[in-house]
């Protein structure tokens, strides 16, 4: 009986480690993809359509490009 309970705890601990690894890997891949995309846009002198740049004029008027 005790072996079954310990086995479930070990499986749960392994699942936690595996999920932590997968989440960390996904975050890292997302950051790498974002960096690549930004570098790619800079080398081709392109501003993505989804990016909005807001500049505030001295008079307080907002300009969007």
C-alpha positions as CSV (number, residue, x, y, z in Angstrom):
1,X,0.0,0.0,0.0
2,X,2.7,2.5,0.8
3,X,4.5,1.9,-2.5
4,X,1.4,2.9,-4.5
5,X,1.1,6.2,-2.6
6,X,4.8,7.0,-3.0
7,X,4.6,6.2,-6.7
8,X,1.8,8.7,-7.2
9,X,3.9,11.4,-5.4
10,X,6.9,10.6,-7.6
11,X,4.7,10.7,-10.7
12,X,3.3,14.1,-9.6
13,X,6.8,15.4,-9.0
14,X,7.9,14.3,-12.4
15,X,4.9,15.8,-14.0
16,X,5.6,19.1,-12.3
17,X,9.2,19.1,-13.5
18,X,8.1,18.2,-17.1
19,X,5.5,20.9,-17.1
20,X,8.1,23.4,-15.8
21,X,10.5,22.4,-18.5
22,X,7.9,22.7,-21.3
23,X,6.7,26.1,-20.1
24,X,10.3,27.4,-19.8
25,X,11.1,26.1,-23.3
26,X,8.0,27.7,-24.8
27,X,8.8,31.1,-23.2
28,X,12.4,30.8,-24.5
29,X,11.3,30.0,-28.0
30,X,8.8,32.9,-27.9
31,X,11.5,35.3,-26.9
32,X,13.9,34.0,-29.6
33,X,11.2,34.3,-32.2
34,X,10.4,37.9,-31.1
35,X,14.1,38.9,-31.2
36,X,14.5,37.3,-34.7
37,X,11.4,39.1,-36.0
38,X,12.6,42.5,-34.7
39,X,16.0,42.0,-36.2
40,X,14.5,40.9,-39.5
41,X,12.3,44.1,-39.5
42,X,15.3,46.3,-38.7
43,X,17.4,44.8,-41.5
44,X,14.7,45.4,-44.1
45,X,13.7,48.8,-42.7
46,X,10.1,47.7,-42.2
47,X,7.6,48.7,-39.5
48,X,5.1,45.9,-38.9
49,X,1.4,46.8,-39.5
50,X,0.4,45.8,-35.9
51,X,3.0,48.2,-34.4
52,X,1.7,51.7,-33.5
53,X,4.1,54.4,-32.7
54,X,2.6,57.3,-30.6
55,X,4.5,60.6,-30.5
56,X,3.4,63.4,-28.3
57,X,3.8,66.9,-29.7
58,X,4.8,69.8,-27.6
59,X,1.3,71.2,-27.8
60,X,-0.1,68.0,-26.4
61,X,-1.4,66.6,-29.7
62,X,-1.0,62.9,-30.3
63,X,0.4,61.7,-33.6
64,X,0.1,58.1,-34.7
65,X,2.1,56.7,-37.5
